[in-house]
Each structure stands twice: as C-alpha cells, then as structure tokens.
Amino acid sequence: MSLLVVGSVAFDALESPYGKVDWTLGGAATYFAVSASFFAPVSLVAIVGEDFTAKDEQIFRGRHIDTEGLERAAGKSFFWAGKYSENLNERVTLATDLNVFAGFKPKLPEKYRSSKYVFLANIAPDLQRDVLKQVKGKPKLAALDTMNYWITGQREKLLETLRGIDILLINDTEAKMLASESNLLRAANQVLTLGPKALVIKHGEYGATIGPMMAASTKIPSRIAPAFALAGRRRHWPGLLCCGISTSAVASATSGGAAM
C-alpha cells in the first residue's frame, strides 16, 4: 500500500525575521514525500534539471520513496524565492523561475498507475487532472493542493479538476478567493459544493479547520492516515491533511503531523 505524489522538486531562497538561506532544497513533492515516508511507502513523480545533483537526491535515499518517476531534463530546476512575515503565516514571492518545470508533463511509470491513494501537489490543474486519468480505475482517495495563482489564472480548469477529487487542501485566503466569499465559514460551505467531499483549510501556525467527515467507504487506512496528515504541509506551511477517517484516527494523525 503506497501513496502517489505528483508535484515539484525545487530549490528555494528563503528569508524571514529569524534567518535567511539563499539556496535550499524545496518543492511541494519533496516535503510530501519525505514526511509521508515515515508512515507509508511513497511513489514520487516530478522533474528536475541538471543542477539537481546526486547529493541533492540523497534526501530521498534510505526512505520508503520510489524515485523512478523523478524525471531529469536539460536546464535548471524550478526555483522559488520568498520572504516570510514575522508570524510566518504570510509571505511575499520575490522570484519564480519555472525553468524545466515549465515543460513538465507528468508521466506515471506503469507500476505507479495502480496507485489507490493519490496526492496532487501544487501544479497546474489540467496536469493534476491528467494524472488522475493515468491512474487505472478510480483511486480510493485523491487529495489536491492548489493556490491563488491557479484560482485566479485558471479558475475554470481548476473547477473541472475539483469535481474529480475527494479532499481539497488550501489556506483561508485561498478558500475565500475560490468561493468569492469574505466569510470563512460560508466560503468553506461553498467550496464543498464544487466537488470535494472534504476540505482542509490551513491557518499557518494556528493549525487547520477540517470538515466534513467523509463516508466510511472512503476511509484512509490507519497506516496511511498519519502520512496524509504530514503530507498536508505545503512547502514550509504547517497545514494538516487528515480527513476521511474516524474521529480517533483524525486525532492521532493530527498530533503526528503537528509533531513533525
């Protein structure tokens, strides 16, 4: 039993009132894969450039992470630079260089196509939808992360993709933006009419709002639940993804994810 993640493996430059780093390994798929590997095997699909070295790839070694789907291309890897506020809940993007990520067309290795648990990290919504089409049959659970860039720039494509997923992971600002609603509770209820069976709204250091519970038929096995909780982190955001399981499993997954 394994988790499939499709997203970015990238390099970041980060700045906050507490420190600064000019070059560090980042990417949504990187953090998902490493976190989730503590609890379940992970199959990784992403793209990197020639600047991604064997040393960089060591982060995946010695863990339950299959990197057959890690594509290498001529050019530089995706690069993002950002500056975080004092409370770390808000950030300003200073640079976004897509590089090889601009031409990323996820291709699932044959052995990945039978995946039953899928996490679609923050990439273009049409690519997320295409990944689901490559999976044989309907996954038992498909979760998706997105952001303001896709909500405003590719709204119709995103809405189409949302109709095919079980769990949506966004922050409070994105939830309001997606629903065109300033009240967070009304925004959450509106988002749940768009297709997702469950919604996780991240509040940075203040945790996450989770609801509603899904039917028993879409429960996440107890071995997978903590992995999804950890995987809810997008890049450096302490969000949680732990829906679709019993109340006791939610508590366990949440505490495990928070500890990580």
N, C-alpha and C positions, 0 to 999 in steps of 0.2 A: 504494500500500500504506500503510495508516494504522492507528493504534491508537485504539480507542474507550475512553474512561474515563467512568464514571458515579460521582459521589460528591459531596463537599461543597466549596463555595467559601465561606469563612467569615472571621470576624475573631477574632483571638486576643489574650489578655493573657498574657504570659509572664514568669516570674520564675525566676532561678537565682542561685547564689552569684556569678555572673560578670556579672550585669546584670539589668535589668528593663525591659519595654516594656508600656505599658498598652493599646495598640491597634495591631495589625499584621495584614496580610492573611495568612490561613492557609487550612486546609482540605486534605483529602487529595487531592482532584481538582486543586486549584491546583498543588500541588507535583509531582504526577504529570505534569500537562500541560506545565508549564514544563520539567521535567527531560527528559521523553521527547522534547520538540520539538527537542532538539539532534540527534536521530538519526532521527526519523521524523515524518510529519505526525500530528497528534492531533485527534480529534473529541471535544469536551467536552460532557457533559450534567450540569447542576447547576441549583441555584436560588439566587437572591439577593434581598435586599429592597431597599427604597427607599434605604437608606443606602449601598448599593454604587454608587459614582459612576463617571463616565467616567474619572476619574483612576485609580481602583482597577482598572478594566478594562484599563488600559494595559499591565499585566503580561503580557497575552495578545497584545498587538499587536506586529507585527514579528517574530512567531514563526510556526511552522507549526502554528497552533492554530485550528481552526474552532470558533467560539462560537455557531453557530446554535442549538445545544441548551442554551444558557445562558438559563434561564427567569427572568423578573423578576416579583415578586409584591408586593402591598401589605404593608407591615410591615417588620420588621427582619431582617437576615441572621443566620444561625447564628453564635453567639458561644460561645467556649470560653476559660476561664482556667485556668492550671495553674502549679504550682511544681515545678521540677526539682531533684533532689538534686545533690550535688557531682560525682558521676560521670556525670550526665546520663542514666543508664540507667533511673532510676525517677522517677516524677512523681506528684504529688497533684493531683487535679482540684479546683479551687476554685469553678468555676461552669460550668454547661452550660445555655445558653439556646437551645433549638432554633429558636424563632421561626418564620420561613416554612418552615424545613426540616422542621418537624413535619408539614406537609401535602404534602411532596414526593412526587410520583408520577411517576417518570421517564418521559418520552415521547421516543422516538427520532425525530428527523426522518427522513423517508423515505430520504434519501441515506446515513444512518448505519446503516440496517438491513441493509446488505450487509457490514458490518464482519466481518473474519475474525479479528482479534486484539482481545480484549476484556479490560479490567481493571475489575473491580468493586470500587471502593474501599469504605471502611468505612461502610456504610449497613445498614439492616435487611435480614436475609437473604431475606425474602419479596420485597422490592423488587429485590434482586440477581437473584433467580430470575425475576422478571417481565421484567427487562431481557433476559435470555437468551432468553426466549420471544419478544421483539420482534425479535430478530435473525433474519434469514432463513437457514434452514438451521443446521447446527451450526458454530460458529466453529472455525477451525483450532486456536485456543488461547484458553482462558478462564482468567484468573487472578483470585483473590479474596483480599481482605484483610478481616479481622474483628477483634473484640476481646472482652475479658472481659464487657462489657455484654451482648452478644448470646449469648455462650457460656452464661452463667448465666440470662439472662432469656428467651431464645427458642431454647433448645437444639434442640428438635425441628424447628423451621423451618430452623435452620442446618444440621442434619444432612441434611435433604432437599435443601437447596441445594448442599451439598458433593458430593452424588452426581453433579452435572452439571458440575463444573469440573475443570480439568487441574492447576492449581497453586494451592496454599494458602500464604498469607503470614501468619505470626503470630510473636509473640515466645516465648521459652522458658517464661515463666509461663503464657501462654495455651495453649501446647501441652500442658503438664501438666494444666491445667484441663479442656481439651477431652477428653483421654484418661482423665481421672480416675486419673492415674499420676504418682507423685513422681519417678521416674527418667526423665530426659530422653530417653535412647535408647529405652527401652521406650515412652515416650509418643509419640515420633516414629513408631515402627513401628505403634502402634495407630492413630494419626491416618491413616496411609496405607491403612488398611483401610476408612476411611469414605468413600472415593470419589476423592480427589485422586490423580493419577498422580505428582505430585512435591510436595515440601514445602520451604519455606524458613523456617527458624527464626532469627529475628533475636536478636542478642546485644548490641544497642546498639553501643558503641564497639569491641567485640571482633569485629565482623563478623557472619557468618551461617553456619549449618550448612545444607547443601544436599543433597538426595537424595530418591529415587534419580534417575538419568537416565531420561528418557522415551524411548520408541521413536522411531526415525528419522522415522516418519510424522508426528510432532507437533513436529518441529524448528522453532525460530524462525529465520527468515531472518537472515543475518548483519547486515543493516541494522537489523533490529528488536531484536536481542539486547541491545545496549547500552542501548536505550531502556527495555527491561524491567528491566534492572539498576538504572538510575536510578530508575525508577518504583517500585521496591520500597521507597523511603523512605515511611514513613507519617508525615505531618506533619513533625516535626523528627527523626525516628528514622533513624539511618544504616543501615537494613537494605538488603539486596540481593535482587533477584529475577532470577535468571539460570539457570533450568533449561530442559531440553528442547532443548539444543543440544549440539554437540560439545565435548569437553574443552577444545580450544584456544579455542573461542568463549566458553566459560564464563570462562576466564582473562582474555580480552580484555574481556568485559562486566563482570567483577568489578572489574578495575583501572579501567575507565572510570567505573563507578558510584562507586567509592571516591574517585576524584579529584574528582567533582562534590560 
